[in-house]
Amino acid sequence: MRFTYPYVPCGTLYGVVKRPYIPVRLEGRSSSVRYLAVVDSGADRSMIPLQTARFLGLPVARKSERRTRGVGGEIGVVQSHVKLTMAQGTNRLSFDRLVVDVPIRNLVMPLLLGREGFLERFTVCLHPRGYVTLDIDPDEKIHGRSSEFNR
Amino acid sequence: MRSVDRDFDFCVKAMTTSLRKYEGLWVAIADGKVIAEGKNQRVVFERARRENPESDPLMVRVLPKETLVV
């Protein structure tokens, strides 16, 4: 099963960059909403903004806050999980319980789809011709599988 | 190349043009056009659904140009 999307040209201080965004549906306790999310092959894990987590009604337990450090500095995050669905034409793929990190502060950030529980399931190609493809073995049973979390 | 998703294709065409004026804001896109925008995504989504109850809007945060995804 293959999902193919053209890059989205975005304006930055350094001119136009083409980002590998894909449309996904996220579903929590209170809402089911379509979003643009970045395929972030360099990210260890997926991350969504606090505002999005609250809007979807995701469980966000502040007591489980952890400090994490990335290229942008150190932030507190809590772990949550969300149902994610990709659909393109007749192709449809769901991750029932994708683990995501949620920053505890409101940050201006895109939704980031990282490797653990998501990209590790695909063969991802960032094509120089201007599109991203995500291939998955049709025999792999994603639906109903849970992402694991190292406690 | 098109993606089969009209709202996504709108983003591909408009992110550096008509969507620039929404920099820093959330926008709700349905039927290939912006139907609501604002700072709070819940408010934007609800406004979009009020505007077009049948819609299933694509929610997009238009990132400020200072933003680099690293």
Backbone of each chain as ProteinMPNN parsed JSONL, in Angstrom:
{"seq_chain_A": "MRFTYPYVPCGTLYGVVKRPYIPVRLEGRSSSVRYLAVVDSGADRSMIPLQTARFLGLPVARKSERRTRGVGGEIGVVQSHVKLTMAQGTNRLSFDRLVVDVPIRNLVMPLLLGREGFLERFTVCLHPRGYVTLDIDPDEKIHGRSSEFNR", "coords_chain_A": {"N_chain_A": [[0.85, -1.185, 0.0], [0.577, 2.152, -0.901], [1.189, 5.554, -0.139], [1.148, 8.726, -1.498], [2.298, 11.997, -1.639], [2.552, 15.355, -2.802], [5.215, 17.679, -2.022], [4.79, 20.44, 0.238], [5.219, 23.69, -0.56], [6.741, 26.145, 1.455], [7.025, 29.368, 2.909], [9.981, 30.747, 4.233], [12.503, 32.351, 6.305], [14.671, 31.839, 4.838], [13.943, 31.636, 2.27], [11.861, 29.734, -0.003], [10.941, 26.617, 1.281], [10.434, 23.165, 0.74], [8.161, 21.208, 2.248], [7.597, 17.945, 3.611], [4.632, 17.45, 4.09], [1.732, 15.649, 5.182], [-1.742, 14.776, 4.906], [-3.663, 13.873, 7.712], [-5.967, 12.092, 9.816], [-6.848, 12.771, 13.092], [-7.974, 11.366, 16.098], [-9.581, 11.746, 19.117], [-10.907, 11.633, 22.465], [-12.906, 13.528, 22.324], [-13.055, 14.723, 19.794], [-12.746, 14.395, 16.21], [-10.575, 15.069, 13.798], [-9.23, 16.481, 10.784], [-5.836, 17.022, 9.96], [-2.861, 18.779, 8.863], [0.277, 17.242, 8.796], [3.766, 16.941, 9.493], [6.031, 14.774, 7.943], [8.54, 13.608, 9.717], [11.457, 12.488, 9.458], [13.702, 12.556, 10.998], [12.933, 12.663, 13.576], [12.664, 11.177, 16.773], [10.275, 10.511, 17.971], [6.686, 11.035, 17.695], [5.004, 14.206, 17.793], [2.603, 16.469, 19.06], [0.93, 19.67, 19.169], [0.047, 21.243, 22.313], [-2.424, 22.563, 22.314], [-3.802, 21.202, 20.333], [-3.935, 18.634, 21.422], [-5.569, 19.112, 23.638], [-7.895, 19.98, 22.392], [-8.686, 17.701, 21.018], [-9.279, 16.131, 23.111], [-7.457, 14.458, 24.344], [-5.847, 12.3, 26.704], [-3.917, 14.009, 28.964], [-1.676, 13.972, 31.228], [-0.374, 15.916, 33.627], [1.228, 15.173, 35.724], [2.861, 13.259, 34.765], [4.918, 14.475, 33.535], [7.902, 14.91, 31.631], [11.273, 15.939, 31.151], [12.624, 16.886, 28.116], [15.188, 17.093, 25.648], [15.996, 18.822, 22.751], [17.005, 20.02, 19.481], [15.978, 22.54, 19.67], [16.153, 23.249, 22.279], [15.356, 22.722, 25.806], [12.387, 21.157, 26.842], [9.317, 20.559, 28.637], [7.44, 17.61, 28.405], [4.495, 15.642, 28.027], [3.286, 12.319, 27.802], [0.97, 11.0, 25.459], [-1.769, 9.417, 23.719], [-3.193, 8.683, 20.515], [-5.703, 8.157, 18.028], [-4.814, 7.604, 14.738], [-5.478, 8.155, 11.367], [-4.789, 7.488, 8.0], [-5.691, 8.312, 4.716], [-6.082, 7.771, 1.308], [-7.444, 7.934, -1.734], [-8.491, 4.712, -2.371], [-6.953, 3.606, -0.464], [-6.482, 3.013, 2.932], [-5.501, 3.465, 6.247], [-5.063, 2.759, 9.62], [-3.862, 3.758, 12.794], [-4.408, 2.689, 15.832], [-3.641, 3.457, 18.368], [-1.55, 5.524, 18.631], [1.42, 6.567, 20.018], [2.131, 9.737, 21.287], [4.07, 12.672, 21.974], [3.414, 15.502, 23.978], [4.022, 18.856, 24.217], [4.174, 20.772, 27.233], [3.808, 23.433, 27.165], [2.281, 26.035, 25.193], [3.29, 25.896, 22.033], [4.427, 27.267, 18.925], [4.21, 25.201, 16.49], [4.412, 22.571, 14.037], [2.381, 19.601, 13.589], [4.166, 16.708, 14.24], [5.327, 13.793, 12.75], [7.008, 11.155, 13.826], [9.499, 8.521, 14.153], [9.094, 6.345, 16.046], [6.644, 3.986, 16.406], [5.328, 4.946, 14.191], [6.672, 6.039, 11.58], [8.5, 3.985, 11.493], [7.122, 1.861, 10.602], [6.919, 2.08, 7.917], [8.299, 2.207, 4.551], [9.937, 4.979, 3.752], [10.2, 7.546, 1.398], [11.778, 10.433, 0.403], [11.388, 12.121, -2.256], [13.493, 13.569, -4.752], [12.152, 14.727, -6.789], [10.011, 16.044, -5.786], [8.008, 14.951, -4.09], [6.636, 12.905, -1.437], [6.744, 9.518, -0.53], [5.068, 6.952, 1.207], [5.375, 3.716, 1.949], [3.859, 0.657, 2.716], [3.905, -2.673, 3.821], [1.316, -4.661, 2.671], [0.561, -6.824, 4.144], [1.191, -6.36, 6.714], [-0.154, -6.057, 9.886], [-1.511, -3.384, 10.899], [-3.805, -2.179, 11.858], [-5.408, -1.897, 14.882], [-3.182, -2.514, 16.307], [-1.036, -1.593, 18.968], [1.05, 1.184, 19.764], [4.13, 0.859, 21.385], [5.43, 1.731, 24.576], [8.266, 2.687, 26.294], [8.586, 2.059, 29.554]], "CA_chain_A": [[0.0, 0.0, 0.0], [1.43, 3.338, -1.028], [0.622, 6.894, -0.012], [2.037, 9.673, -2.177], [1.847, 13.396, -1.542], [3.553, 16.357, -3.198], [5.675, 18.554, -0.951], [4.088, 21.728, 0.362], [6.183, 24.807, -0.508], [6.457, 27.036, 2.577], [7.921, 30.519, 2.974], [10.791, 30.88, 5.447], [13.496, 33.425, 6.204], [15.702, 31.4, 3.888], [13.289, 31.378, 0.995], [10.836, 28.685, 0.011], [11.357, 25.237, 1.508], [9.351, 22.234, 0.436], [8.042, 20.321, 3.414], [6.809, 16.717, 3.381], [3.393, 17.378, 4.868], [0.691, 14.732, 4.723], [-2.996, 14.955, 5.656], [-4.028, 12.744, 8.57], [-7.088, 12.331, 10.731], [-6.573, 12.423, 14.484], [-9.215, 11.151, 16.817], [-9.444, 11.59, 20.555], [-12.173, 11.372, 23.158], [-13.961, 14.503, 22.054], [-13.102, 15.217, 18.419], [-12.056, 13.692, 15.122], [-10.26, 16.23, 12.965], [-8.145, 16.321, 9.808], [-4.73, 17.972, 10.13], [-1.613, 18.607, 8.112], [1.364, 16.845, 9.694], [5.05, 16.807, 8.811], [6.789, 13.526, 8.031], [9.815, 14.055, 10.282], [12.245, 11.252, 9.519], [14.761, 12.706, 11.99], [12.368, 12.717, 14.93], [12.543, 9.88, 17.427], [8.868, 10.243, 18.29], [5.723, 11.994, 17.162], [4.682, 15.271, 18.736], [1.51, 17.349, 18.644], [0.828, 20.827, 20.065], [-0.85, 21.133, 23.469], [-3.766, 23.025, 21.927], [-4.426, 20.117, 19.568], [-4.24, 17.538, 22.35], [-6.732, 19.496, 24.442], [-9.068, 20.035, 21.521], [-9.099, 16.334, 20.699], [-9.666, 15.444, 24.337], [-6.494, 13.398, 24.651], [-5.381, 12.302, 28.092], [-2.64, 14.712, 29.145], [-1.468, 13.98, 32.678], [0.792, 16.754, 33.938], [2.109, 14.526, 36.702], [3.807, 12.379, 34.065], [5.815, 15.327, 32.74], [9.327, 14.609, 31.526], [12.051, 16.968, 30.464], [13.336, 16.344, 26.962], [16.061, 18.093, 25.041], [16.18, 18.683, 21.308], [17.82, 21.104, 18.924], [15.384, 23.82, 20.049], [16.309, 23.462, 23.709], [14.726, 21.756, 26.689], [10.975, 21.409, 27.121], [8.596, 19.506, 29.339], [6.425, 16.946, 27.584], [3.781, 14.507, 28.605], [2.963, 11.346, 26.766], [-0.443, 10.686, 25.272], [-1.949, 8.559, 22.552], [-4.254, 9.195, 19.651], [-5.966, 7.333, 16.85], [-4.423, 8.314, 13.52], [-5.891, 7.48, 10.135], [-4.366, 8.04, 6.709], [-6.577, 7.83, 3.649], [-5.824, 8.357, -0.006], [-8.159, 7.075, -2.667], [-9.053, 3.529, -1.704], [-6.027, 3.19, 0.594], [-6.846, 3.514, 4.258], [-4.64, 2.836, 7.237], [-5.285, 3.354, 10.937], [-3.055, 3.421, 13.966], [-5.422, 2.905, 16.864], [-3.125, 4.006, 19.626], [-0.217, 6.06, 18.345], [1.988, 7.327, 21.13], [2.61, 11.074, 20.906], [4.49, 13.569, 23.035], [2.71, 16.786, 23.958], [4.72, 19.861, 25.032], [3.248, 21.327, 28.224], [3.594, 24.849, 26.852], [1.762, 26.257, 23.852], [4.368, 26.215, 21.107], [4.087, 27.352, 17.505], [4.891, 24.038, 15.905], [3.527, 21.694, 13.275], [2.287, 18.226, 14.071], [5.336, 15.99, 13.745], [5.202, 12.341, 12.747], [8.357, 10.608, 13.952], [9.719, 7.114, 13.804], [8.544, 5.325, 16.945], [5.226, 3.672, 16.263], [4.73, 5.434, 12.949], [7.506, 5.911, 10.38], [9.212, 2.704, 11.494], [6.288, 0.864, 9.935], [6.894, 2.381, 6.487], [9.468, 2.61, 3.791], [9.659, 6.378, 3.433], [11.117, 8.122, 0.419], [11.628, 11.863, 0.118], [11.867, 12.152, -3.631], [13.994, 14.861, -5.224], [11.226, 15.309, -7.768], [8.99, 16.874, -5.162], [6.926, 14.278, -3.389], [7.01, 11.911, -0.435], [5.946, 8.294, -0.57], [5.108, 6.069, 2.37], [4.967, 2.374, 1.527], [3.729, -0.3, 3.814], [3.579, -4.026, 3.399], [-0.12, -4.851, 2.913], [0.323, -7.919, 5.087], [1.44, -5.95, 8.096], [-1.429, -5.748, 10.527], [-1.4, -2.168, 11.693], [-5.066, -1.854, 12.506], [-5.601, -2.555, 16.166], [-1.937, -2.649, 17.06], [-0.704, -0.453, 19.809], [2.443, 1.579, 19.874], [4.666, 0.505, 22.693], [6.096, 2.817, 25.284], [9.242, 2.166, 27.257], [8.337, 2.618, 30.886]], "C_chain_A": [[0.89, 1.241, 0.0], [0.61, 4.62, -0.876], [1.623, 7.874, -0.611], [1.461, 11.082, -2.088], [2.938, 14.336, -2.039], [3.985, 17.168, -1.983], [4.841, 19.83, -0.94], [5.145, 22.826, 0.441], [5.784, 25.779, 0.601], [7.479, 28.168, 2.59], [8.672, 30.537, 4.297], [11.74, 32.056, 5.256], [14.553, 33.108, 5.155], [15.118, 31.11, 2.507], [12.276, 30.246, 1.125], [11.479, 27.322, 0.277], [10.148, 24.347, 1.238], [9.279, 21.191, 1.544], [7.191, 19.096, 3.083], [5.62, 16.627, 4.337], [2.513, 16.265, 4.31], [-0.586, 15.025, 5.516], [-3.312, 13.703, 6.462], [-5.274, 13.114, 9.373], [-6.679, 11.884, 12.121], [-7.89, 12.363, 15.247], [-8.927, 10.938, 18.285], [-10.801, 11.343, 21.167], [-13.275, 12.305, 22.706], [-14.056, 14.942, 20.604], [-12.36, 14.294, 17.475], [-11.836, 14.731, 14.034], [-9.136, 15.902, 11.996], [-7.104, 17.416, 10.029], [-3.673, 17.748, 9.055], [-0.532, 18.234, 9.123], [2.629, 16.644, 8.873], [5.623, 15.405, 9.026], [8.201, 13.913, 8.458], [10.712, 12.841, 10.503], [13.376, 11.336, 10.538], [14.25, 12.69, 13.411], [12.243, 11.322, 15.519], [11.078, 9.496, 17.608], [7.976, 11.296, 17.662], [5.366, 13.012, 18.234], [3.531, 16.111, 18.194], [1.395, 18.5, 19.632], [-0.182, 20.575, 21.187], [-2.282, 21.498, 23.09], [-4.524, 21.925, 21.166], [-4.826, 18.968, 20.49], [-5.479, 17.86, 23.176], [-8.006, 19.487, 23.608], [-9.591, 18.628, 21.224], [-9.58, 15.569, 21.941], [-8.736, 14.294, 24.673], [-6.125, 13.441, 26.132], [-4.004, 12.95, 28.19], [-2.417, 14.881, 30.647], [-0.195, 14.742, 33.005], [1.756, 16.058, 34.894], [3.127, 13.607, 36.04], [4.804, 13.172, 33.222], [7.261, 14.836, 32.792], [10.005, 15.77, 30.831], [12.767, 16.312, 29.293], [14.146, 17.468, 26.321], [16.208, 17.799, 23.562], [16.981, 19.851, 20.791], [17.268, 22.47, 19.317], [15.52, 24.129, 21.53], [15.546, 22.425, 24.501], [13.268, 22.136, 26.933], [10.41, 20.255, 27.934], [7.546, 18.919, 28.414], [5.709, 15.9, 28.43], [3.419, 13.573, 27.457], [1.446, 11.169, 26.676], [-0.551, 9.711, 24.108], [-3.2, 8.994, 21.81], [-4.506, 8.164, 18.55], [-5.633, 8.163, 15.62], [-4.855, 7.49, 12.31], [-5.356, 8.242, 8.935], [-5.321, 7.483, 5.659], [-6.21, 8.537, 2.359], [-6.447, 7.43, -1.044], [-8.785, 5.913, -1.916], [-8.139, 3.014, -0.591], [-6.425, 3.82, 1.922], [-6.058, 2.733, 5.305], [-4.84, 3.543, 8.573], [-4.27, 2.853, 11.951], [-3.95, 3.725, 15.163], [-4.899, 3.614, 18.104], [-1.687, 4.475, 19.413], [0.255, 6.898, 19.529], [2.512, 8.663, 20.617], [3.09, 11.8, 22.154], [3.76, 14.891, 22.858], [3.499, 17.773, 24.813], [3.734, 20.485, 26.021], [3.042, 22.821, 28.049], [3.02, 24.952, 25.438], [2.895, 26.728, 22.947], [3.799, 26.382, 19.703], [4.879, 26.257, 16.806], [3.9, 23.275, 15.032], [3.344, 20.372, 13.996], [3.427, 17.451, 13.428], [5.117, 14.488, 13.851], [6.597, 11.74, 12.715], [8.381, 9.1, 13.758], [8.978, 6.134, 14.714], [7.037, 5.164, 16.755], [4.607, 4.13, 14.966], [5.648, 5.192, 11.756], [8.255, 4.585, 10.329], [8.396, 1.6, 10.816], [6.343, 0.995, 8.411], [8.29, 2.348, 5.874], [9.151, 4.015, 3.304], [10.671, 6.862, 2.408], [10.782, 9.586, 0.186], [12.237, 12.093, -1.264], [12.382, 13.531, -4.024], [13.051, 15.516, -6.23], [10.036, 16.006, -7.122], [7.818, 16.163, -4.529], [7.485, 13.268, -2.402], [6.124, 10.686, -0.637], [6.148, 7.522, 0.727], [4.53, 4.737, 1.926], [4.874, 1.466, 2.736], [3.338, -1.645, 3.236], [2.104, -4.284, 3.687], [-0.423, -5.965, 3.907], [0.565, -7.516, 6.536], [0.14, -5.495, 8.727], [-1.262, -4.553, 11.442], [-2.666, -1.973, 12.511], [-5.206, -2.622, 13.815], [-4.315, -2.744, 16.953], [-1.667, -1.407, 17.869], [0.763, -0.1, 19.668], [2.918, 1.245, 21.282], [5.331, 1.731, 23.307], [7.026, 2.22, 26.316], [9.027, 2.808, 28.617], [9.61, 2.646, 31.709]], "O_chain_A": [[1.825, 1.359, 0.792], [-0.495, 4.748, -1.404], [2.806, 7.851, -0.27], [0.298, 11.321, -2.415], [4.115, 14.14, -1.736], [3.222, 17.327, -1.03], [4.271, 20.24, -1.951], [5.894, 22.886, 1.416], [4.627, 26.19, 0.681], [8.659, 27.95, 2.313], [8.074, 30.363, 5.359], [11.78, 32.675, 4.192], [15.239, 33.999, 4.653], [15.731, 30.425, 1.689], [11.892, 29.859, 2.228], [12.426, 26.922, -0.4], [9.002, 24.73, 1.476], [10.204, 20.404, 1.747], [6.195, 19.194, 2.367], [5.616, 15.825, 5.272], [2.546, 15.975, 3.115], [-0.52, 15.47, 6.662], [-3.234, 12.591, 5.939], [-5.583, 14.289, 9.576], [-6.22, 10.758, 12.311], [-8.783, 13.19, 15.064], [-8.137, 10.071, 18.661], [-11.732, 10.903, 20.492], [-14.447, 11.93, 22.699], [-15.083, 15.5, 20.218], [-11.482, 13.528, 17.87], [-12.789, 15.216, 13.423], [-8.214, 15.154, 12.32], [-7.442, 18.578, 10.254], [-3.6, 16.69, 8.43], [-0.44, 18.844, 10.188], [2.577, 16.234, 7.714], [5.687, 14.916, 10.154], [8.966, 14.471, 7.672], [10.728, 12.247, 11.581], [13.951, 10.313, 10.909], [15.039, 12.701, 14.356], [11.777, 10.397, 14.855], [10.686, 8.342, 17.43], [8.45, 12.316, 17.161], [5.418, 12.719, 19.429], [3.492, 16.426, 17.005], [1.723, 18.338, 20.808], [-1.129, 19.804, 21.034], [-3.232, 20.827, 23.494], [-5.73, 21.75, 21.341], [-5.911, 18.402, 20.36], [-6.334, 17.0, 23.391], [-9.059, 19.042, 24.063], [-10.8, 18.404, 21.186], [-10.199, 14.51, 21.836], [-9.164, 13.277, 25.218], [-6.099, 14.513, 26.737], [-3.046, 12.489, 27.571], [-2.917, 15.828, 31.254], [0.911, 14.291, 32.709], [2.958, 16.322, 34.874], [4.122, 13.22, 36.652], [5.447, 12.633, 32.321], [7.766, 14.414, 33.832], [9.399, 16.486, 30.034], [13.441, 15.296, 29.463], [13.81, 18.646, 26.449], [16.507, 16.672, 23.166], [17.575, 20.596, 21.571], [18.002, 23.458, 19.303], [15.047, 25.169, 21.988], [15.137, 21.391, 23.972], [12.956, 23.297, 27.197], [10.935, 19.142, 27.927], [6.844, 19.653, 27.719], [6.246, 15.364, 29.399], [3.269, 13.989, 26.308], [0.742, 11.187, 27.685], [0.457, 9.239, 23.583], [-4.123, 9.58, 22.376], [-3.614, 7.394, 18.194], [-6.11, 9.288, 15.473], [-4.623, 6.283, 12.247], [-5.454, 9.466, 8.858], [-5.709, 6.316, 5.718], [-6.049, 9.757, 2.329], [-6.025, 6.285, -1.206], [-9.518, 6.106, -0.946], [-8.506, 2.094, 0.14], [-6.672, 5.024, 2.004], [-5.964, 1.507, 5.252], [-4.794, 4.771, 8.65], [-3.882, 1.685, 11.956], [-4.214, 4.888, 15.468], [-5.651, 4.293, 18.802], [-0.741, 3.896, 19.946], [-0.432, 7.818, 19.973], [3.247, 8.713, 19.63], [2.584, 11.572, 23.253], [3.521, 15.34, 21.737], [3.638, 17.559, 26.017], [2.573, 20.701, 25.675], [2.191, 23.412, 28.714], [3.24, 24.08, 24.598], [3.393, 27.844, 23.096], [2.821, 25.731, 19.334], [6.079, 26.395, 16.569], [2.692, 23.327, 15.263], [4.09, 20.066, 14.926], [3.632, 17.526, 12.217], [4.765, 13.976, 14.914], [7.287, 11.807, 11.698], [7.426, 8.494, 13.271], [8.317, 5.212, 14.237], [6.269, 6.11, 16.93], [3.478, 3.751, 14.655], [5.436, 4.246, 10.997], [8.608, 4.111, 9.249], [8.925, 0.534, 10.498], [5.865, 0.115, 7.696], [9.305, 2.446, 6.563], [8.21, 4.217, 2.537], [11.868, 6.611, 2.544], [9.659, 9.935, -0.178], [13.451, 12.24, -1.407], [11.779, 14.545, -3.672], [13.144, 16.716, -6.488], [9.151, 16.502, -7.819], [6.73, 16.731, -4.442], [8.633, 12.834, -2.504], [4.922, 10.799, -0.88], [7.252, 7.453, 1.267], [3.354, 4.637, 1.574], [5.702, 1.51, 3.646], [2.552, -1.739, 2.294], [1.673, -4.143, 4.832], [-1.527, -6.042, 4.448], [0.193, -8.235, 7.464], [-0.575, -4.657, 8.178], [-0.914, -4.695, 12.614], [-2.614, -1.646, 13.697], [-5.128, -3.85, 13.839], [-4.351, -3.096, 18.132], [-2.039, -0.3, 17.478], [1.612, -0.971, 19.477], [2.159, 1.349, 22.246], [5.739, 2.652, 22.598], [6.636, 1.363, 27.109], [9.276, 4.002, 28.785], [9.592, 3.085, 32.859]]}, "seq_chain_B": "MRSVDRDFDFCVKAMTTSLRKYEGLWVAIADGKVIAEGKNQRVVFERARRENPESDPLMVRVLPKETLVV", "coords_chain_B": {"N_chain_B": [[1.835, 16.987, -9.748], [-0.978, 15.606, -8.068], [-2.839, 15.056, -5.033], [-5.197, 13.734, -4.54], [-6.662, 14.686, -2.51], [-8.558, 17.365, -2.123], [-8.403, 19.588, -0.408], [-5.862, 19.369, 0.673], [-4.384, 19.671, -1.69], [-4.999, 22.305, -2.208], [-3.522, 23.554, -0.193], [-0.926, 22.983, -1.062], [-0.782, 24.583, -3.3], [-1.33, 27.12, -2.265], [0.137, 27.808, 0.026], [2.378, 29.452, -0.063], [1.294, 31.684, -1.112], [-1.777, 32.771, -1.109], [-2.291, 31.88, 1.488], [-0.389, 33.025, 3.085], [-1.106, 35.343, 4.436], [-2.272, 34.48, 6.727], [-0.359, 33.874, 8.526], [0.94, 32.332, 11.386], [-1.524, 31.706, 12.376], [-4.347, 29.487, 12.869], [-6.015, 27.827, 10.265], [-9.059, 26.782, 8.747], [-9.772, 24.605, 6.221], [-11.899, 23.892, 3.588], [-13.467, 22.278, 0.878], [-11.526, 23.247, -0.84], [-10.987, 25.877, -0.066], [-10.401, 28.599, 2.281], [-12.312, 28.599, 5.158], [-12.509, 29.449, 7.732], [-10.63, 31.228, 10.225], [-8.12, 31.856, 12.766], [-6.719, 32.335, 16.126], [-7.182, 30.32, 17.952], [-7.574, 26.919, 17.803], [-9.82, 25.378, 18.374], [-11.93, 27.225, 18.374], [-11.737, 28.059, 15.734], [-12.303, 25.693, 14.347], [-14.923, 25.18, 15.221], [-16.219, 27.433, 14.271], [-15.908, 27.009, 11.559], [-17.466, 24.725, 11.223], [-19.923, 25.744, 11.87], [-20.243, 27.529, 9.804], [-20.238, 25.847, 7.625], [-21.907, 23.178, 7.959], [-21.76, 20.619, 6.902], [-19.178, 20.195, 6.361], [-15.843, 18.803, 6.531], [-13.412, 19.964, 7.774], [-9.972, 20.627, 6.894], [-7.494, 21.146, 9.173], [-5.084, 23.592, 9.56], [-2.024, 24.835, 10.666], [-0.627, 27.773, 9.902], [2.598, 28.287, 9.574], [4.768, 30.744, 11.016], [7.166, 32.636, 9.124], [9.622, 32.574, 10.306], [9.885, 30.113, 11.367], [11.586, 27.091, 11.489], [11.591, 23.733, 10.658], [13.222, 21.465, 12.433]], "CA_chain_B": [[1.233, 15.855, -9.045], [-2.045, 15.924, -7.133], [-2.87, 14.06, -3.952], [-6.561, 13.207, -4.44], [-7.325, 15.411, -1.424], [-8.687, 18.727, -2.655], [-7.951, 20.578, 0.569], [-4.404, 19.279, 0.71], [-3.871, 20.277, -2.926], [-5.102, 23.756, -2.036], [-2.358, 23.965, 0.616], [0.273, 22.923, -1.905], [-0.776, 25.746, -4.208], [-1.568, 28.423, -1.64], [0.888, 28.075, 1.258], [3.295, 30.594, -0.252], [0.572, 32.798, -1.735], [-2.944, 33.306, -0.399], [-2.309, 31.513, 2.915], [0.641, 33.765, 3.825], [-1.685, 36.377, 5.305], [-2.719, 33.845, 7.969], [0.835, 33.417, 9.225], [0.803, 32.228, 12.838], [-2.905, 31.375, 12.739], [-4.969, 28.254, 12.39], [-7.048, 28.005, 9.246], [-9.861, 25.6, 8.407], [-9.912, 24.571, 4.769], [-12.894, 22.922, 3.115], [-13.803, 22.47, -0.544], [-10.463, 23.984, -1.5], [-10.897, 27.29, 0.31], [-10.369, 28.889, 3.714], [-13.656, 28.973, 5.62], [-12.402, 30.095, 9.048], [-9.237, 31.374, 10.658], [-7.993, 32.474, 14.077], [-5.604, 31.872, 16.949], [-7.544, 29.141, 18.741], [-8.046, 25.937, 16.81], [-11.176, 24.932, 18.703], [-12.832, 28.274, 17.884], [-11.688, 28.027, 14.264], [-13.016, 24.496, 13.893], [-16.362, 25.329, 15.473], [-16.712, 28.441, 13.33], [-15.968, 26.36, 10.244], [-18.619, 23.819, 11.198], [-21.133, 26.584, 11.829], [-20.285, 28.094, 8.455], [-20.553, 24.769, 6.686], [-22.113, 22.023, 8.849], [-21.442, 19.353, 6.238], [-17.754, 20.154, 6.03], [-14.883, 18.067, 7.354], [-12.292, 20.837, 7.402], [-8.564, 20.315, 7.143], [-6.97, 22.186, 10.047], [-3.689, 23.867, 9.193], [-1.345, 25.938, 11.334], [0.27, 28.416, 8.949], [3.756, 28.604, 10.404], [5.487, 31.98, 10.707], [8.322, 32.367, 8.251], [10.814, 32.351, 11.141], [9.884, 28.729, 11.836], [12.264, 26.034, 10.738], [11.341, 22.395, 11.213], [14.545, 20.821, 12.526]], "C_chain_B": [[0.141, 16.338, -8.102], [-2.195, 14.763, -6.151], [-4.193, 13.328, -3.826], [-7.35, 13.904, -3.332], [-7.366, 16.887, -1.827], [-8.146, 19.779, -1.687], [-6.428, 20.566, 0.728], [-3.806, 19.945, -0.526], [-3.958, 21.806, -2.884], [-3.902, 24.274, -1.238], [-1.084, 23.986, -0.218], [0.359, 24.174, -2.778], [-0.708, 27.071, -3.453], [-0.671, 28.762, -0.458], [1.835, 29.266, 1.112], [2.595, 31.788, -0.892], [-0.584, 33.252, -0.832], [-2.987, 32.931, 1.087], [-1.308, 32.307, 3.742], [0.043, 34.774, 4.8], [-2.191, 35.808, 6.629], [-1.546, 33.346, 8.814], [0.646, 33.433, 10.745], [-0.58, 31.784, 13.297], [-3.267, 29.96, 12.307], [-5.972, 28.616, 11.305], [-7.771, 26.673, 9.052], [-10.141, 25.67, 6.91], [-10.928, 23.492, 4.399], [-13.27, 23.286, 1.694], [-12.78, 23.373, -1.239], [-10.449, 25.462, -1.216], [-10.897, 27.447, 1.826], [-11.77, 29.298, 4.153], [-13.634, 29.557, 7.036], [-10.926, 30.217, 9.39], [-9.209, 32.053, 12.011], [-6.862, 31.85, 14.871], [-5.901, 30.557, 17.662], [-8.168, 28.092, 17.834], [-9.449, 25.427, 17.105], [-12.202, 25.934, 18.149], [-12.898, 28.241, 16.359], [-12.488, 26.839, 13.725], [-14.523, 24.666, 14.064], [-16.976, 26.373, 14.546], [-16.86, 27.836, 11.935], [-17.181, 25.445, 10.143], [-19.931, 24.593, 11.212], [-21.349, 27.115, 10.418], [-20.752, 27.054, 7.443], [-20.692, 23.455, 7.478], [-21.746, 20.684, 8.22], [-19.937, 19.162, 6.057], [-16.962, 19.29, 7.015], [-13.555, 18.79, 7.142], [-10.919, 20.254, 7.725], [-7.998, 21.464, 7.956], [-5.472, 22.344, 9.799], [-3.17, 25.025, 10.037], [-0.385, 26.528, 10.313], [1.468, 28.933, 9.747], [4.357, 29.941, 10.019], [6.75, 31.669, 9.917], [9.618, 32.139, 9.03], [10.941, 30.883, 11.559], [10.674, 27.834, 10.903], [11.963, 24.712, 11.415], [12.682, 21.668, 11.216], [14.454, 19.567, 13.388]], "O_chain_B": [[0.302, 17.348, -7.418], [-1.742, 13.647, -6.405], [-4.286, 12.373, -3.054], [-8.564, 13.732, -3.229], [-6.338, 17.563, -1.864], [-7.506, 20.744, -2.104], [-5.796, 21.609, 0.895], [-2.836, 20.695, -0.423], [-3.115, 22.507, -3.444], [-3.334, 25.314, -1.572], [-0.264, 24.896, -0.094], [1.433, 24.745, -2.966], [-0.106, 28.032, -3.932], [-0.705, 29.894, 0.025], [2.06, 30.002, 2.073], [3.237, 32.797, -1.183], [-0.378, 34.029, 0.1], [-3.659, 33.606, 1.866], [-1.362, 32.274, 4.972], [0.612, 35.034, 5.861], [-2.505, 36.562, 7.55], [-1.715, 32.508, 9.699], [0.235, 34.445, 11.312], [-0.784, 31.515, 14.481], [-2.584, 29.336, 11.496], [-6.693, 29.607, 11.425], [-7.185, 25.597, 9.175], [-10.674, 26.658, 6.405], [-10.832, 22.345, 4.835], [-13.376, 24.463, 1.349], [-13.13, 24.162, -2.117], [-9.952, 26.24, -2.031], [-11.33, 26.557, 2.559], [-12.353, 30.227, 3.595], [-14.639, 30.104, 7.491], [-10.09, 29.441, 8.927], [-10.156, 32.749, 12.377], [-6.145, 30.974, 14.389], [-4.993, 29.775, 17.944], [-9.174, 28.352, 17.174], [-10.189, 25.081, 16.184], [-13.201, 25.549, 17.542], [-13.969, 28.378, 15.768], [-13.25, 26.971, 12.768], [-15.301, 24.339, 13.168], [-18.109, 26.22, 14.09], [-17.823, 28.122, 11.223], [-17.845, 25.394, 9.107], [-20.928, 24.153, 10.638], [-22.469, 27.149, 9.907], [-21.541, 27.337, 6.541], [-19.72, 22.717, 7.644], [-21.455, 19.722, 8.931], [-19.484, 18.093, 5.648], [-17.363, 19.084, 8.161], [-12.681, 18.301, 6.427], [-10.741, 19.503, 8.684], [-8.008, 22.613, 7.514], [-4.708, 21.379, 9.824], [-3.806, 26.076, 10.113], [0.565, 25.865, 9.898], [1.354, 29.899, 10.501], [4.455, 30.255, 8.832], [7.324, 30.585, 10.029], [10.585, 31.589, 8.502], [11.99, 30.464, 12.048], [10.459, 27.821, 9.691], [12.077, 24.601, 12.636], [13.213, 21.303, 10.167], [15.456, 18.882, 13.59]]}, "name": "protein", "num_of_chains": 2, "seq": "MRFTYPYVPCGTLYGVVKRPYIPVRLEGRSSSVRYLAVVDSGADRSMIPLQTARFLGLPVARKSERRTRGVGGEIGVVQSHVKLTMAQGTNRLSFDRLVVDVPIRNLVMPLLLGREGFLERFTVCLHPRGYVTLDIDPDEKIHGRSSEFNRMRSVDRDFDFCVKAMTTSLRKYEGLWVAIADGKVIAEGKNQRVVFERARRENPESDPLMVRVLPKETLVV"}
